[in-house]
Amino acid sequence: MKKRPVSIFLCLFLIILQLFTTVDIALAEGELTVTTEIGGNVTKINSQTFVSDLDLYFINYKIKNTSNNELIINQIIEKGPGNNEYTHKIDINLKPGDELSQTGGQFTGDTEFIPNTVEYTVKYTIMSDDGDRTKDMVMEAKGPLIYVYVAEVDFNVNYTADTAGSVFKGHQVNLKAEVLSISNIPLYNLIILDKDLGLEIGTIDVLNPGKKASVQTSIQIDRSTTGELLIIYDDPIGLTDQPLEKSVNTGLVIQVKDEAPVSSLNFSGKTNMNKIPGETSVDFELTIKNTGNTVLTELKCMDWDEKEFHTHNALLPDEEIKISYTGNLEPDRKYELLVQARVENSNQLIKSTWSTSLEKLVPKVEIQRSLSTEKLMIGEPFVLEYVLRNTGNVDLNDIKISETHFGDITHIEVLKAGQEMEFNKELKLNEKASSRTILTAFDTETKKEYSYESSEMEFVLDDTDESSRQSLSVILLTEEDRLSKPGTVKMECIIENTGKESLYNLVFTLMDRDMIIDNISVFEPEDKKTIFVPALRVEETETFIVEVNGLGADQQKFTAKSQPLTITLSESGLSGQFSVIRIVLILIILLCVLIIGVLIYTLKGSPRFLFGKKKKVNRESR
């Protein structure tokens, strides 16, 4: 290591200081003076005496008789760090003004006791002037505590780089070390080295206790480092001109990779639904992974409308993050999401996309019903058979099936799309009925309820008297069934449901004219109605029939007809003469009745009034 003139001067100065350590004086009531000096591998800094850890030090005593009597210095008792005690027997006579030098016991610098302390007591005897030893007095002089500080050297170092983790060989790295002295002694000429890199980070001229200094450098790194620093400094005690050193593990780790840089990004995702009925709020779970060996920064995620919905500061190689996002989607449309990032310490952009398209959700079922028997009897069980088909594109679960007339039929846990299932239910009837099948379920995609309702199905009980079940009375009437000449005729049709069942969708047709005169949707038992036929012109003799077509309660075709009604037209030349004769005869009869009445009134009161023989009247009719 290069020596500096300052270092040489400092070492010489410290060695000289060891010769002039602190002098402590103890007085014993004017009888003696004790002067102490600290010797050994010590140095004095800022009025304090320092020794290295485990180095030796001792106390030099100078005892002077300042009394008028002769003294006997009996012993010196020392108590050092950890109550280590030394007793030095001397038994030397000192005449007035004489001086004695004595070296005490050796102690070692102990960091357990900061500072180290040495306590001493000098025991002596004052001799009697007349030589009578029995009059001698034994005394002691207790000196003040002597302090020796053990030099401690230690550091707190914050070692940082503008990059961390893995870098590529030749990457430019800025290194900085902030060194805090937690020593109790000033340190000089410090050199900060990175042991792994073999690199000098910087130098510090002086670092006092509790003070901080920073050094930094910039390199194109070509090897890895674990952040272990070596701090070299001058011996603070000055016993040697060889520098001392201390290792500090800072925790900084930089891995240098030999492979070429590769930057890539993988973007994948999934949705909480695969099918949607229409515009629907859909949840996305997205995964972004750095599949390269470079650090990616300034990460941004954007949706199909270029709306930014997530950012991330940095993504390390092989690091993976998961992101949640919610958006409104329409079926059968492609949606693309984009993620982009910047390669660390460059302007290179890396992009990756992921897209999805959701199928339109169409829940749909078909239900086919059939009876196990052709005839339903009152009170006798029958089986209603079902075939259920899921003709939609989504699975259904929690399926409940019921009939409006019979109630609950069955419950099915799940029916997959395209699946068909058969089941049946035993039932009874006491009267005819109609029923619709009701199905409710939930689709497995949106968890929404789906419902289906079938058409009515009639359940008709068997009746051997068919006519009593379905019967319709149809009577066609007119006031004029004969015409003397062509003219108009008014007719009316009287109908009555004489059966036990309702009739449906009845259509009334005047067959001779092929004319619909009325229609009725429902005609209940015992219902009665008169249908007025529009006036018809008759040019010749015609026969009219009203035909009725409709459906019975069993949904089978029902037909009924009226009796024929004939309208006769008389076209003979004598018809006028016969009419005149008929009128004349009527007048003659009326006249005869009048005459008879007058005669009765005239002859009232005559019991013998005789009537003549009644004449036989022949009435000609055609």
C-alpha positions in Angstrom: 0.0 0.0 0.0 1.3 3.5 -0.8 2.5 5.3 2.3 1.6 8.8 2.9 3.8 11.4 4.7 0.8 12.2 6.9 0.6 8.6 8.1 4.3 8.6 9.0 4.1 11.8 10.9 0.9 10.6 12.8 2.6 7.4 13.8 5.7 9.2 15.2 3.4 11.7 17.1 1.4 8.9 18.7 4.6 7.1 19.8 5.8 10.2 21.5 2.5 10.6 23.2 2.9 7.2 24.8 5.8 8.6 26.8 3.7 11.4 28.3 0.5 9.7 29.4 -1.8 11.2 32.0 -0.2 11.9 35.4 -2.5 11.4 38.4 -1.4 12.7 41.8 -2.6 11.3 45.2 -1.8 13.1 48.4 -1.9 11.6 51.9 -2.4 14.5 54.2 1.0 16.0 53.2 2.9 12.8 54.0 3.5 11.5 50.5 2.7 12.2 46.9 1.7 9.4 44.4 2.1 10.2 40.7 0.8 7.6 38.2 1.5 7.1 34.5 -0.2 4.6 32.1 2.3 2.5 30.3 2.1 -0.3 27.7 0.6 -0.3 24.2 -1.4 2.8 24.7 -1.9 6.2 23.1 -3.6 9.4 24.1 -6.3 10.9 21.9 -8.3 14.0 22.9 -7.1 13.7 26.6 -8.2 10.0 26.7 -5.9 7.0 26.9 -6.6 4.2 24.4 -5.4 0.7 24.2 -6.2 -1.9 21.5 -8.4 -4.9 22.4 -6.4 -7.5 24.3 -3.2 -5.3 24.3 -1.3 -4.9 27.6 -1.2 -1.8 29.7 0.0 -1.1 33.3 0.4 1.7 35.8 3.8 3.3 36.7 3.8 4.7 40.2 6.2 7.4 41.6 5.9 7.7 45.4 7.6 10.7 47.1 7.9 11.2 50.9 6.8 14.8 51.5 6.7 14.5 55.3 9.3 15.2 57.9 9.3 11.5 59.1 10.8 8.5 57.6 8.2 6.3 55.8 8.1 2.6 55.0 6.2 1.9 51.7 4.6 -1.4 52.5 2.6 -2.3 49.5 0.5 -1.2 46.5 -2.9 -2.9 46.0 -4.5 -2.6 42.4 -8.0 -3.6 41.4 -8.4 -3.7 37.6 -11.3 -4.5 35.1 -13.5 -7.3 36.3 -12.2 -6.8 39.9 -8.9 -8.4 39.0 -6.7 -7.5 42.0 -2.9 -7.3 42.3 -0.9 -6.8 45.6 2.7 -5.6 45.3 4.8 -5.9 48.4 7.5 -3.3 48.6 8.7 -2.6 52.2 11.1 0.1 51.2 12.1 3.0 53.6 11.8 6.5 52.2 13.5 9.4 54.1 11.9 12.8 53.8 12.2 14.0 50.2 13.1 10.6 48.8 11.2 9.2 45.8 10.3 5.6 44.8 9.3 4.3 41.3 7.2 1.1 41.1 5.5 -0.6 38.1 2.1 -2.2 38.8 0.5 -5.3 37.4 -0.3 -5.9 33.7 -3.8 -5.6 32.4 -5.3 -6.4 29.0 -7.7 -4.2 27.1 -11.1 -5.7 27.6 -14.1 -4.5 25.5 -16.5 -5.9 28.0 -15.7 -3.0 30.3 -15.8 0.4 28.6 -13.8 2.1 29.8 -11.4 -0.1 31.7 -10.8 1.3 35.2 -7.9 0.7 37.7 -8.2 1.5 41.3 -5.1 1.6 43.6 -4.2 2.0 47.3 -0.7 2.6 48.7 -0.2 1.3 52.3 2.7 2.8 54.2 4.0 3.2 57.8 5.1 6.5 59.5 8.1 5.7 61.7 8.3 7.2 65.2 11.0 9.9 65.8 12.3 8.3 69.0 12.8 4.9 67.4 10.1 3.2 69.4 8.5 0.9 66.8 5.5 0.5 68.9 4.6 4.1 68.1 4.8 3.6 64.3 1.5 4.4 62.5 0.2 2.3 59.5 -1.5 4.5 56.9 -2.9 4.2 53.4 -3.4 6.6 50.5 -6.2 5.8 48.0 -5.8 7.3 44.6 -8.4 8.3 42.0 -9.7 5.9 39.4 -7.5 5.6 36.3 -9.5 5.2 33.0 -8.2 3.3 30.0 -10.4 3.2 26.8 -10.3 0.2 24.6 -10.2 1.2 20.9 -13.2 -0.2 19.0 -13.4 0.0 15.3 -16.6 -0.8 13.5 -18.8 0.5 10.6 -22.3 0.6 9.3 -22.2 0.6 5.5 -25.0 1.2 3.1 -23.8 -0.2 -0.2 -26.1 0.4 -3.1 -26.2 0.2 -6.9 -28.5 1.7 -9.4 -29.4 -1.8 -10.5 -29.9 -5.0 -8.5 -30.5 -8.7 -9.2 -29.2 -10.0 -12.5 -27.5 -7.9 -15.1 -25.6 -8.7 -18.3 -21.8 -8.6 -18.6 -20.7 -5.1 -19.5 -23.7 -3.4 -18.0 -22.9 0.0 -16.7 -23.4 0.1 -12.9 -23.1 3.0 -10.4 -21.9 1.9 -7.0 -22.2 4.0 -3.8 -21.0 3.2 -0.3 -22.2 5.3 2.7 -19.8 4.6 5.6 -20.9 5.4 9.2 -18.2 5.1 11.8 -19.5 3.4 15.0 -15.9 3.4 16.3 -14.9 5.3 19.5 -11.7 6.6 18.0 -10.9 8.7 14.9 -9.8 6.7 11.8 -7.5 8.0 9.1 -6.8 7.1 5.5 -9.7 4.8 4.8 -9.9 2.8 1.6 -13.2 1.2 0.6 -12.8 -1.9 -1.6 -15.4 -4.4 -3.1 -13.7 -7.7 -2.4 -15.6 -9.7 -5.1 -15.0 -7.1 -7.8 -11.4 -6.2 -6.6 -12.5 -2.6 -7.1 -11.7 0.5 -5.0 -15.0 2.3 -4.5 -13.2 5.4 -3.0 -11.1 6.8 -0.1 -11.9 8.8 3.1 -9.2 10.9 4.7 -10.6 11.1 8.2 -13.7 9.5 9.8 -14.5 10.6 13.3 -16.8 8.6 15.7 -20.5 8.9 14.7 -19.7 10.6 11.4 -20.7 9.5 7.9 -18.9 9.7 4.6 -19.8 8.6 1.1 -17.8 7.2 -1.8 -18.9 6.1 -5.2 -17.8 4.9 -8.6 -19.2 3.7 -12.0 -18.0 0.6 -13.8 -19.0 -1.7 -16.6 -19.5 -4.8 -14.4 -18.0 -8.1 -15.6 -18.4 -10.3 -12.6 -20.9 -10.9 -9.8 -20.6 -9.4 -6.3 -22.1 -10.3 -2.9 -21.6 -6.8 -1.6 -18.7 -7.7 0.9 -16.6 -4.6 1.4 -13.1 -4.4 2.8 -12.3 -1.2 4.7 -8.5 -0.5 5.1 -7.4 2.2 7.6 -4.3 3.3 9.6 -3.7 1.8 13.0 -5.5 4.2 15.3 -3.2 3.4 18.3 -0.1 4.0 16.2 1.8 0.9 17.3 2.6 -0.1 13.7 2.8 1.6 10.4 1.0 -1.4 8.8 -2.7 -0.6 7.9 -5.5 -2.5 9.5 -8.6 -3.8 7.7 -12.2 -4.8 8.5 -14.7 -6.7 6.4 -18.3 -5.6 6.2 -21.1 -7.6 4.6 -23.6 -5.1 3.2 -26.1 -7.5 1.6 -25.9 -6.0 -1.9 -26.1 -8.8 -4.5 -25.5 -8.2 -8.2 -25.5 -11.3 -10.5 -23.7 -11.0 -13.8 -25.1 -13.2 -16.5 -23.1 -14.5 -19.4 -26.0 -15.1 -21.8 -27.3 -12.6 -24.4 -30.2 -10.4 -23.3 -33.7 -11.6 -24.4 -36.8 -9.6 -23.8 -40.2 -11.2 -24.1 -43.6 -11.0 -22.4 -46.4 -13.6 -22.2 -50.0 -12.4 -21.8 -52.9 -14.9 -21.1 -56.3 -14.8 -19.5 -59.7 -16.3 -19.0 -63.2 -15.0 -18.3 -65.8 -16.1 -15.8 -68.2 -16.9 -18.7 -67.9 -18.6 -22.0 -71.4 -17.6 -23.3 -73.5 -14.5 -22.7 -77.1 -13.8 -23.7 -76.4 -10.2 -24.8 -74.3 -7.3 -23.6 -73.1 -8.5 -20.2 -70.5 -7.5 -17.5 -67.7 -10.1 -17.7 -64.9 -10.6 -15.2 -61.4 -11.2 -16.6 -58.5 -12.9 -14.8 -55.3 -12.0 -16.6 -51.7 -13.3 -16.2 -48.6 -11.5 -17.3 -45.2 -13.2 -17.1 -41.7 -12.0 -18.0 -40.5 -14.9 -20.1 -37.2 -13.2 -21.0 -34.0 -12.5 -19.0 -34.2 -8.7 -18.9 -36.1 -6.5 -16.4 -39.2 -4.9 -17.9 -40.4 -1.6 -16.6 -43.3 0.8 -17.0 -45.8 -2.0 -17.7 -49.2 -0.9 -19.0 -52.4 -2.8 -19.7 -55.0 -1.5 -22.2 -58.4 -2.8 -23.3 -60.0 -2.9 -26.7 -61.0 0.8 -26.5 -57.3 1.7 -25.6 -58.4 2.4 -22.1 -55.5 1.9 -19.6 -56.7 -0.2 -16.7 -53.5 -1.3 -14.9 -49.8 -0.3 -14.5 -46.8 -2.0 -12.9 -43.4 -0.5 -12.1 -41.1 -3.4 -12.9 -41.3 -7.1 -13.8 -38.3 -9.2 -13.1 -37.3 -12.2 -15.3 -39.7 -15.2 -14.6 -41.8 -13.0 -12.4 -45.6 -13.3 -12.9 -48.4 -11.1 -11.9 -52.2 -11.6 -12.0 -54.7 -8.8 -12.8 -58.5 -8.6 -12.5 -60.6 -6.6 -14.9 -64.3 -6.2 -15.6 -65.8 -5.0 -18.9 -69.0 -5.1 -20.8 -69.0 -7.6 -23.7 -71.4 -8.5 -26.5 -71.6 -12.0 -27.9 -69.9 -13.2 -31.1 -67.5 -10.2 -31.1 -63.7 -10.4 -30.8 -62.2 -8.4 -27.9 -58.4 -7.8 -27.7 -56.4 -6.7 -24.7 -52.8 -5.3 -24.9 -49.9 -5.2 -22.5 -46.7 -3.3 -23.2 -43.5 -2.7 -21.2 -40.1 -1.1 -21.6 -36.8 -2.9 -21.4 -34.9 -1.6 -18.4 -32.4 1.1 -19.2 -33.4 1.3 -22.9 -36.1 2.6 -25.1 -37.1 -0.8 -26.5 -40.9 -1.6 -26.1 -42.2 -5.1 -25.7 -45.9 -5.8 -26.5 -48.1 -8.8 -26.2 -51.9 -9.3 -26.8 -54.6 -11.7 -25.7 -58.1 -11.9 -27.3 -61.4 -13.6 -26.6 -64.8 -14.0 -28.1 -67.9 -15.2 -26.2 -70.6 -17.2 -27.9 -74.2 -16.1 -27.7 -75.9 -17.9 -24.9 -79.2 -19.6 -26.0 -80.9 -21.7 -23.3 -83.6 -23.8 -24.8 -85.5 -27.0 -24.0 -88.1 -29.3 -25.7 -90.6 -31.4 -23.7 -92.5 -34.2 -25.3 -95.4 -35.8 -23.3 -97.3 -39.0 -23.9 -99.8 -41.2 -22.1 -99.1 -44.8 -21.3 -102.7 -45.8 -22.1 -105.3 -44.8 -24.8 -108.2 -44.5 -22.3 -108.2 -42.7 -19.0 -110.7 -44.0 -16.5 -111.9 -42.1 -13.4 -109.8 -42.9 -10.3 -107.5 -45.3 -12.1 -103.7 -44.5 -12.2 -102.0 -43.8 -15.5 -98.4 -42.8 -16.4 -97.5 -39.6 -18.0 -94.3 -40.1 -19.9 -91.8 -37.3 -20.6 -88.9 -36.8 -23.0 -86.8 -33.7 -22.0 -84.2 -32.4 -24.5 -81.7 -29.6 -23.9 -81.6 -28.1 -27.4 -79.7 -24.9 -26.3 -76.0 -24.3 -26.1 -75.6 -24.1 -22.3 -75.8 -26.6 -19.5 -78.8 -26.2 -17.2 -78.9 -27.1 -13.5 -81.4 -27.1 -10.6 -84.2 -28.1 -13.1 -87.7 -28.2 -11.6 -90.6 -29.6 -13.6 -94.3 -29.2 -12.7 -97.8 -29.4 -14.2 -100.3 -26.7 -13.7 -103.0 -29.3 -12.9 -100.9 -32.0 -11.1 -98.2 -30.0 -9.3 -94.5 -31.0 -9.0 -93.3 -33.8 -11.3 -89.6 -34.1 -10.8 -86.3 -32.3 -10.0 -83.1 -32.8 -12.1 -79.7 -31.7 -10.9 -78.1 -31.0 -14.3 -78.9 -31.4 -18.0 -76.0 -30.7 -20.3 -76.3 -29.0 -23.7 -77.5 -31.6 -26.2 -78.5 -34.1 -23.6 -81.8 -36.0 -23.6 -83.5 -37.4 -20.5 -86.7 -39.6 -20.1 -88.8 -39.8 -16.9 -92.4 -40.4 -16.0 -95.0 -39.8 -13.3 -97.9 -41.8 -12.1 -101.1 -39.8 -11.9 -104.9 -40.1 -11.3 -107.9 -38.1 -12.5 -111.4 -37.8 -11.2 -112.6 -35.5 -13.9 -111.4 -34.3 -17.2 -108.6 -31.7 -17.0 -106.1 -29.7 -19.1 -102.5 -29.0 -18.0 -99.4 -27.1 -19.1 -95.8 -28.2 -18.2 -93.8 -25.6 -16.4 -89.9 -25.9 -16.3 -87.6 -23.6 -14.4 -83.7 -23.9 -14.3 -80.5 -21.9 -14.1 -77.9 -21.7 -16.9 -74.4 -22.5 -15.7 -72.8 -19.5 -17.4 -74.7 -16.5 -16.1 -76.5 -18.2 -13.2 -79.7 -16.6 -14.4 -83.1 -18.3 -14.3 -84.6 -19.8 -17.4 -88.2 -20.8 -17.7 -90.3 -22.8 -20.3 -94.1 -23.4 -20.5 -95.7 -25.9 -22.8 -99.1 -25.7 -24.6 -102.2 -27.2 -23.0 -102.7 -30.9 -23.0 -106.2 -32.2 -22.5 -106.9 -35.2 -20.3 -110.3 -36.7 -21.2 -111.9 -39.5 -19.2 -113.3 -42.4 -21.2 -117.2 -42.3 -21.7 -118.9 -45.2 -23.5 -121.9 -43.0 -24.5 -120.2 -40.8 -27.0 -123.3 -39.0 -27.9 -123.9 -37.9 -24.3 -120.4 -36.5 -24.2 -120.5 -34.5 -27.4 -123.9 -33.5 -28.8 -125.1 -30.4 -30.5 -128.8 -29.6 -31.5 -129.1 -27.6 -34.7 -132.5 -26.5 -35.9 -133.0 -24.4 -39.1 -136.3 -22.4 -39.2 -138.1 -19.9 -41.5 -141.5 -18.1 -41.4 -142.1 -18.7 -45.1 -141.4 -22.1 -46.5 -143.5 -21.4 -49.7 -143.1 -18.5 -52.1 -145.5 -17.7 -54.9 -142.8 -15.9 -56.8 -139.1 -15.4 -56.4 -138.2 -13.3 -53.4 -136.1 -13.0 -50.2 -136.3 -15.5 -47.2 -135.2 -14.9 -43.6 -134.0 -17.9 -41.6 -132.7 -18.5 -38.1 -130.6 -21.3 -36.7 -131.2 -22.4 -33.1 -128.3 -24.3 -31.5 -127.9 -25.9 -28.1 -125.0 -27.9 -26.5 -126.9 -30.9 -25.4 -123.8 -32.9 -24.5 -121.6 -33.1 -21.4 -118.4 -31.5 -22.8 -117.5 -28.2 -24.1 -117.1 -27.7 -27.8 -114.4 -25.5 -29.3 -113.8 -23.5 -32.5 -117.3 -24.1 -34.0 -117.9 -22.9 -37.5 -121.5 -22.7 -38.9 -121.8 -23.0 -42.7 -125.0 -22.7 -44.8 -124.1 -25.5 -47.1 -126.4 -24.8 -50.1 -124.8 -21.3 -50.4 -121.4 -22.3 -48.9 -121.7 -19.3 -46.5 -120.3 -19.1 -43.0 -123.0 -17.6 -40.8 -121.2 -17.7 -37.5 -118.3 -19.1 -35.4 -118.0 -19.7 -31.7 -114.7 -20.3 -29.9 -116.1 -22.1 -26.8 -119.6 -23.5 -26.4 -120.2 -24.9 -22.9 -122.7 -27.7 -22.1 -126.4 -26.4 -21.9 -125.4 -23.2 -23.7 -128.1 -22.1 -26.2 -128.0 -19.5 -29.0 -130.0 -18.3 -32.0 -128.1 -17.4 -35.1 -129.9 -15.1 -37.6 -129.1 -15.9 -41.2 -128.9 -12.9 -43.5 -131.8 -12.6 -45.8 -131.4 -14.8 -48.9 -133.1 -14.4 -52.3 -134.7 -17.5 -53.6 -135.3 -17.9 -57.3 -136.4 -21.5 -57.3 -137.2 -24.2 -54.8 -134.1 -24.8 -52.6 -133.2 -27.1 -49.7 -130.9 -25.6 -46.9 -128.7 -27.4 -44.4 -126.5 -25.9 -41.7 -123.3 -27.9 -41.1 -121.2 -27.3 -37.9 -117.5 -28.2 -37.7 -115.2 -27.8 -34.6 -113.2 -29.7 -31.9 -114.3 -31.7 -29.0 -112.7 -31.6 -25.5 -110.4 -34.4 -26.7 -109.2 -32.1 -29.5 -110.8 -34.4 -32.0 -112.9 -33.2 -35.0 -116.6 -32.7 -34.2 -119.4 -32.4 -36.9 -123.1 -31.8 -36.6 -125.9 -30.9 -39.2 -129.4 -29.5 -39.1 -132.4 -31.2 -40.7 -133.0 -30.0 -44.3 -135.2 -27.0 -44.7 -137.0 -26.7 -48.1 -138.3 -23.4 -49.5 -140.9 -24.1 -52.2 -141.5 -21.6 -55.1 -145.1 -22.0 -56.8 -144.8 -20.8 -60.5 -148.4 -22.1 -61.9 -150.9 -19.7 -63.8 -153.9 -20.6 -61.7 -152.4 -19.7 -58.5 -154.0 -16.1 -58.7 -157.5 -17.4 -59.2 -157.3 -19.8 -56.3 -156.3 -16.9 -54.1 -159.3 -14.8 -55.1 -161.7 -17.7 -54.5 -160.1 -18.2 -51.1 -160.7 -14.6 -50.2 -164.3 -14.7 -51.4 -165.1 -17.8 -49.4 -163.6 -16.2 -46.3 -165.8 -13.1 -46.7 -168.9 -15.3 -47.1 -168.1 -17.2 -44.0 -167.6 -14.0 -42.0 -171.0 -12.7 -43.4 -172.8 -15.9 -42.3 -171.3 -15.6 -38.8 -172.5 -12.0 -38.6 -176.1 -13.0 -39.7 -176.3 -15.8 -37.2 -175.2 -13.5 -34.5 -177.8 -11.0 -35.3 -180.5 -13.7 -35.3 -179.5 -15.0 -31.9 -179.5 -11.5 -30.5 -183.0 -10.8 -32.1 -184.5 -14.1 -30.9 -183.0 -13.9 -27.4 -185.3 -15.2 -24.8 -187.3 -17.6 -27.2 -186.6 -21.2 -26.0 -188.4 -22.6 -29.0 -186.1 -21.1 -31.5 -185.2 -23.8 -33.9 -182.2 -23.9 -36.0 -182.2 -25.5 -39.3 -179.8 -28.2 -40.4 -176.2 -27.3 -40.6 -174.9 -27.2 -44.0 -171.8 -29.1 -44.8 -169.1 -26.6 -46.0 -166.5 -28.0 -48.3 -163.2 -26.0 -48.0 -161.0 -26.5 -50.9 -157.3 -26.1 -50.3 -154.5 -26.7 -52.5 
